[in-house]
Amino acid sequence: MRLDGDVDPVDRLIIDEWDASGLASGRVVTIDSPDLAAEAASRGVETIAFCDDLRDERRVPPGVRLVTPDDALVPEPSVVLMRLPKALDALDEMSGWLARSTGPGTAVFAGGRVKHMTHAMNDVLARHFTEVTASLGRQKSRVLRAGGPMPAPPTWPRTRHHDDIDLTISTHGATFAGNGVDPGTRLLLGSLNEIVRDPGEHAVDLGCGNGVIAALLARRLPSVTVEAVDVSWSGVRATAETAAANGVAVRVHRAVALSPFADHSLDLVVTNPPFHVGTAKESTPTLEMFEDAARALRPGGRFWCVFSSHLPWTGALADLGPTRIIARSPKYTLTRTIAR
């Protein structure tokens, strides 16, 4: 067994449950865990991996076939090793894909930390598999086992039209804010007239999620090149679909921070950044986004950021350039920074 030492207890329990099942499949599918992909590949079995987050995907070992939920997997028995997502909608989309794309002998081992698991996860799996059971808990972790896939037509993506902003929003299961408009974005949209004033030639929605900001920028700025970036497959797909549904032109990239863009090439960056990585509160990726904005924005370019007011991010934004608070609600703060 490859997993040893300081191993995430969820991954270890998933592997132990697989071993205890006696299923020695010649093909293993892993979901959202580079370490599980590495373990399966080390055993000499054909390994297929999907990671919603590009940063996880880049940690998948060479030789492992990468897929997306657009792909059919295998029409024969498979073992699926997956980390449970925090969103029930994400679990629903993944479970539906697996049920449609694997054979009748498929066995799923889906693990998570007990504090992030609910009985509703069993119910979601039961929509797509005839058998769902739970392992005993160990090190505050647990595995849900599922078998007997029940294939059904896909129900994702899902769209919703918002009359107040006259926008149709698309979502996939793991897309931030679903097909709604979260309160931070609503605060930002209240300053949209100021945001689009003198926008320059090149604008980016950084951490685009469902594409609300990118689509509205593209609608208001038809002569400006509008692009959108996210590390999430779900977010990138939703943004592209939102743009198409509203007939606006947005170039969408699955990338880390502003890596697709040259130094000092951007005039306007707008972001409602995350402060979680999976289920953990983590500001490091967002602070790295701020640093990359300092590189990619031209001097005088504008960086608009909305974030939860309890986060101590104004100092980091001030390192990018002069920063002003434009709007504030009980929970969110909107800032504008002028790049040096």
N, C-alpha and C positions, 0 to 999 in steps of 0.2 A: 504494500500500500504506500502510495507516494506521500499522502498527507501525514505530516508528523510535526513535532515541535509546537510552535505557537500557531495553531490552526484555528480558524474560526469554528466554534463549536457547532454551528448550524451545518456547515459543510461536512464536518466530521460525522454528524449524526445522519445526514443524507446518505453518505457513502456506507456507513454501517448498516443502515436499513436496506440499501441495495444489496450489500453482501449477504445479509441475513435472508433475503428473499430467494437466494439461489438462482436468480435469473442471470445467466451469462450471455447476454445478448451480444451479437456481433456488431451492433450499431447502437450508439448512445446519443441522445439529444440533450444538450445542457442549455439552461435558460438563465441568463443574468448572473453567471458566476464563472469568471475565468479560471478560478482554482478547481472547480468541478470539471471544467473542460480539460484542464491539464492532467487531473487525476485519471479521467477516462482514457485520454490519449496515451498516458503512460502504461496502461494495461494492454495496449496493442489493439484496441477495438476501434472501429471506425467511429469518429466523433464529429458531431455537427453542433454548432453553437449559435445561439442568438443572444445578443446583449443590446438592450435598448440604449444604454449609455455608450457613446463612442469610446470613452476613456476605458471602460471595461473591455470593449471589443478589442482594443489595441493590446490588451494583456493576454488575449487568447493565444495559446502557443501556435507556432507555425505548423502547418499540416492539418489543422482542424478546419473543416469546411464551415464557412460562415453563411448564415441564411437570414432571411427576414420573414415576417408573417405572410408575405406574398407567395412564398415558396411552398410547394408540396414537399413533404418530407419522405416518408417511405410507406408503401402499402403493405408492410409486413411488421411483425412484432418489433417493438423498440422499448428501450428503457429511457425514461425522461427524468433528468435530475435538474431540479429548479429551485431557485430562491423565490419564496413567496413575495410578490410585490406588495407595497403598502396600500395600493388602491384596489378595491374590489373590481372596479371596471377593468383595470389592467389584467387581473386574474381571469376575468370573464373572457377578454379578447384572446389571451394566451391559451386558455383551456379550450375555447372553441376552435382555434387554429390547430391545436394538437389533436383534438378529436376528429377533425376533418382530414388530417394529414398523416395519420399513423394507422397501423393495423389493429385488428381486434385483440391481439395479445399484448398491446401496449400497457406498460406499468409506469405510473408517475409517482415520483417521490419528491414532494414539495415541502421545503423546510423554512422555518422562520424562528425568530425569537418569540417566546410565549407572550411577552407584553405587547407585541404588535399583531397578535393573531386573535381572530374572533370566530365564533361559530358560523358566522355568515360566510366565511371562506369555504367551509364544508358544503354549504348550500350552493355556492357558486360552482364548485367542482361537480356537485351532483346534477347540475344542469347538463353536463357534458359527458359524465362517466356514470356507469351503472353502480359501481362500487366505490365507496369512499370510507376510509377508516383513518384513525389517528394513532400514532405511536405513543409510547410512554414519553413523558418529558425527561430531558436530561440536560444539565447545565443551562437551565432556563430556555431550552430550545425544544422544538417538537417538529415532527414530520407528518404531513398528511399523505396518505397513500390513495391512489385512484387507479381504477382499471375498468375495462369495458367501455371504450369510447363510443359515444352516440353522435355521429356526425350530423350536422345541421347547417343550413345556409348561414353565411356570416351576417352578423348584425352590426359590424363596425366597418367603416367609420359612421358616426352619427352626427347629424347637423341640426342646427336650430337657428331660426331667424330672430334677430333682436330689432324690434321696430324702433326703439329709442335711438339707436345709432344706424339703423337701416343696413345691417350687416348680417350675413349668414355665416355662422361659425361652425367649423368641422372639428371633430375630436376623435382621437383613438383612446384606447383604454388608459394609457399612462400619460396622456397629455395634461399638462398643468392647466387647471381651471376648467377642464372638460370643454363643453361647448358654451360655457358661460363667460361672463366678464367679472374677474375678481375685483374686490374693493380697491386694491392698490392701482390696478389698471384704470379703474373708473376715476380715481383721483387724478391720475396722469392725463386722461382724456379731457378733463375739465380745463386743462391748459393747452389743448391741442392747437388752438389758434396761434398762441405764442410759439409753440414748438415748430410749427411749419413756417413761421415768418423768417425770411432770408435763409433758406435751408441749404444753400450751396448746390452742388451737383450730385452728391453721393451720400445717401442716408442708409443706416443699418438699424434693424431691430435685433438687439443682442439678447439671446435667450428667448426666442420668439414664441415658444409654447404653441398656443392654438392660432397664432398669427393675427390677432386683433390689431395690435399696434402696426404691424407691417402693412396690413391691408388698408387701414385708414390713412397711413402715410402715403401709400401709393395712390389712393383715391384723391387725396388733397394735393399731391405733388406729381401730376402726370408727366412733367418734363424732367423729373429727377430720377436717377437710378436708385431704386429701393431694393435692398437685399435683406435677408434674414438669416440668422445663425442659431443653431441649437445643437447640443451634444446628443439629444434624444431622437431616436428614430421616430417615436410617436409624435414628438413635437414638430419635426421637420415635415413629416407626411401631412399632419393636420394643417400646418401653415400653407403648404402648397395647395391643399384642397380648399382652404378658406379663400386664398387668393383667386383660385379658379372659379369658385362659386360666386364671387363678387365681380368677376371680370376685370381684375386689376393685375398689373405686371409686378411680380415680386420674384427675384432670384433667391432661391433657398439653398442653404449649405448645411450639411451635417459636419460640424467642425468644433474645435475647442476655442473658446473666446473669439478673437478676431483674426485668427490665423490665416483665413483666405485673403486677407487684405494687406497691401504693401504699407510700408511706413508712411505716415503723413498723407494718406490717400483719402481719408474720410472727412466729410464736413459736419455730419450729424450722426450721433449714436443715441438711441433711445432704449432704455432697458428697465424691465421689472425683474431683477435677478433673483435666483433662488437663494435660500439660506439653509437648505437641507441637501444632503446627499443620501438618497434612499430614505431611510427612516431616521437618520442621524442629523442633528443640527450641526452645520458645518459651513463656516464663512470663507474658508480658504479659497475655493474655486472662484467665488465672487470677487474677492480681493485681487486675485490674479487677473480677472476680467478687467478690473479697473486699471491695473498696471499695463495691460495690453492696449487699453484705450489710449493711454498716454503715448504709446508707440504709433498707433494707427491713425489717430486724429491729427489733422493739420493744426498748426498754431492758430488759435482763434476758433477752432472747431468747437461744437457744443455737445456736451454729454449730459443727457437728461436721465435721471435715475429716481425711481420710486421704491421705497423699502419700508419695512416695519420700523416704526419709530424707536423701538427699544434697541435697535442694533446700532453699535457705535461706529458707523461708517463715514460720518462727515469728515473725520480726520484723514482717512484714506482718500476721499474725494478731493480734499484740499491739496493733497500731494499732486493731483493731476492738474490743478489750476484753481483760480478763484472760484469759490463755490457759494451759491446763494440758495436759501430755502425759499421755494416759490409757493408751495401750498402745504397744508398739514391738516390731517383729520385726526380723530382720536387715536387711530392705530397706525397711520401711514404718513410718510414724509416724502415730498417731491422736491428734488434739488436740480439746479442747473449749474454745470461747471464749464468754464471756458478754458480750453486746453492751452497750455503754455507753448 
